[in-house]
Amino acid sequence: MSSRDVVLGRIRSAIEGSTSPEVPRDYRPAAGAPADLELLVERLVDYKAVVHRAASVASVVESIVGGTLVVPPGIDLGWIPSSASALVDDGLPADAIAAADGVVTAAAVAIAETGTIVLDGSPDQGRRIISLLPDLHICVLRPEQVVAGVPDAIARLTPGRPQTWISGPSATSDIELDRVEGVHGPRNLHVILLEE
């Protein structure tokens, strides 16, 4: 018997017959406060994302990029301008996704307080890999998807769905605080906030 087996055996005998205590979840309930769109924009810009406020997605996408854009299968293809070609992700290999000029997705929710956008793998957001490999991510948000705080966002999300929480372009800093972008995802994030 190994030392590991001895330690795990002791733990099992110590907790045998015990039940887990109920974890309180009322520490900060979803407030339902109105979302501040200007605060969201301020936070996104602070994180070095580019924010566009527009009524037409295709015209903004056209001003950002041409070429091949990876899109999830449930995206509105009207968002892709005629100057670009949509490459629908129906299980594309990683090298095809990485070679694209960018990706266009929708979002599940955005948090004004933190400047965070959450993707949950819905048909208009697609697999997590498509928002991580291309160097450019264009994310389309509707105003009603913006909530005030994290608890409000958690209340809207479905537990068990794959989630990607995005706060600006991918970036990291070394011990000397030298910022390097694009290490763990796209170096460029454009957010199109739809207007009526």
C-alpha positions, 0 to 999 in steps of 0.5 A, spaced: 500 500 500 502 506 497 502 513 502 497 516 497 492 510 499 494 510 506 492 518 506 486 517 502 483 511 506 484 516 512 480 521 509 475 516 506 474 514 513 473 521 516 468 523 512 464 516 512 457 518 513 457 525 513 454 530 508 456 536 505 453 543 508 449 547 504 453 553 501 449 559 502 448 563 495 445 569 497 451 573 498 450 578 492 443 576 489 442 578 481 440 585 482 437 586 476 439 594 476 439 597 469 445 596 465 449 602 463 451 601 456 456 607 457 460 604 462 460 597 458 463 601 452 468 605 457 471 598 460 471 595 453 475 601 451 480 601 457 481 593 455 483 595 448 477 593 445 475 597 439 467 599 440 463 600 434 456 603 435 452 601 429 445 599 426 448 595 420 453 590 422 455 588 415 458 595 414 462 595 420 465 588 419 466 591 412 470 597 415 474 592 419 476 586 415 475 583 408 477 576 406 475 569 410 471 570 416 469 564 420 462 564 423 458 559 427 453 555 424 447 559 427 450 566 425 446 571 421 449 571 414 447 578 413 452 580 418 457 578 413 459 583 407 459 581 400 467 583 400 468 577 405 467 570 405 463 566 410 467 560 412 461 556 417 464 552 422 461 545 421 467 542 425 473 545 421 480 543 423 484 548 427 489 550 422 483 552 417 480 556 423 487 559 425 488 561 417 482 565 417 482 573 417 477 573 423 471 570 426 464 574 427 460 571 433 454 574 437 454 573 445 450 570 450 451 576 455 455 582 457 457 585 464 457 593 464 461 593 471 467 589 468 467 590 461 466 582 460 463 579 454 460 571 455 460 566 450 456 560 451 457 556 445 450 557 443 449 556 435 450 564 434 456 563 438 459 557 436 465 552 439 470 556 443 476 554 438 473 559 433 473 565 438 480 563 440 484 562 434 483 567 429 487 574 430 481 578 430 474 577 433 468 581 432 463 580 437 456 583 436 452 585 442 444 587 442 443 592 448 438 588 451 444 583 452 448 587 457 447 587 464 449 591 470 453 586 474 456 579 474 450 576 479 446 578 473 450 575 468 450 568 472 442 569 473 442 569 465 447 563 463 445 556 463 449 552 468 453 546 464 454 550 457 461 551 455 463 559 457 468 563 454 469 570 458 472 575 454 475 582 457 478 585 452 483 582 447 488 576 449 493 579 453 498 577 459 504 581 462 511 578 465 514 579 471 516 586 469 509 588 467 511 588 459 504 587 456 504 581 450 497 581 446 495 575 442 498 569 447 492 566 449 487 568 444 485 574 439 490 580 439 484 584 436 477 585 439 472 589 436 465 589 439 459 592 435 454 594 439 447 594 435 443 601 436 436 601 433 
